[in-house]
Amino acid sequence: MRSSLEEGHEKNRQLLGRLAFPQEIAKSVLFLTSDDANIYTGQVLGANGGSVMNG
């Protein structure tokens, strides 16, 4: 389990300013398992709120 200090640091790194809600991750999973995502092969969907871009 992470401490509140670790969670606060993680939130500061997010361009969105917050962590993802489970429903948001679920929508991504639903999309990737749908026929609409048949063009995507061997890709990684980084649901990281922009932390990779924010360093």
Contact map, one row per residue, 1 for C-alpha under 8 A:
1110000000000000000000000000000000000000000000000000000
1111011000000000000000000000000000000000000000000000000
1111111000000000000000000000000000000000000000000000000
0111111100000000000000000000000000000000000000000000000
0011111110000000000000000000000000000000000000000000000
0111111111000000000000000000000000000000000000000000000
0111111111100000000000000000000000000000000000000000000
0001111111110000000000000000000000000000000000000000000
0000111111111000000000000000000000000000000000000000000
0000011111111100001000000000000000000000000000000000000
0000001111111100111000000000000000000000000000000000000
0000000111111110110000000000000000000000000000000000000
0000000011111110100000000000000000000000000000000110011
0000000001111111111000000000000000000000000000011110010
0000000000011111110000000000000000000000000000001110010
0000000000000111111000000000000000000000000000001100000
0000000000111111111000000000000000000000000000000000000
0000000000110111111100000000000000000000000000001000000
0000000001100101111110000000000000000000000000001000000
0000000000000000011111011000000000000000000000111000000
0000000000000000001111111000000000000000000000000000000
0000000000000000000111111100000000000000000000000000000
0000000000000000000011111110000000000000000000000000000
0000000000000000000111111111000000000000000000000000000
0000000000000000000111111111100000000000000000100000000
0000000000000000000001111111110000000000000000000000000
0000000000000000000000111111111000000000000000000000000
0000000000000000000000011111111100000000000000000000000
0000000000000000000000001111111110000000000000000000000
0000000000000000000000000111111111000000000000000000000
0000000000000000000000000011111111011000000000000000000
0000000000000000000000000001111111011001000000000000000
0000000000000000000000000000111111101000000000000000000
0000000000000000000000000000011111111100000000000000000
0000000000000000000000000000000011111100000000000000000
0000000000000000000000000000001101111110000000000000000
0000000000000000000000000000001111111111000000000000000
0000000000000000000000000000000001111111100000000000000
0000000000000000000000000000000000011111100000000000000
0000000000000000000000000000000100001111111000000000000
0000000000000000000000000000000000000111111000000000000
0000000000000000000000000000000000000001111100000000000
0000000000000000000000000000000000000001111110000000000
0000000000000000000000000000000000000000011111000000000
0000000000000000000000000000000000000000001111100000000
0000000000000000000000000000000000000000000111110000000
0000000000000000000100001000000000000000000011111100000
0000000000000100000100000000000000000000000001111111000
0000000000000111011100000000000000000000000000111110000
0000000000001111000000000000000000000000000000111111110
0000000000001110000000000000000000000000000000011111111
0000000000000000000000000000000000000000000000010111111
0000000000000000000000000000000000000000000000000111111
0000000000001110000000000000000000000000000000000111111
0000000000001000000000000000000000000000000000000011111
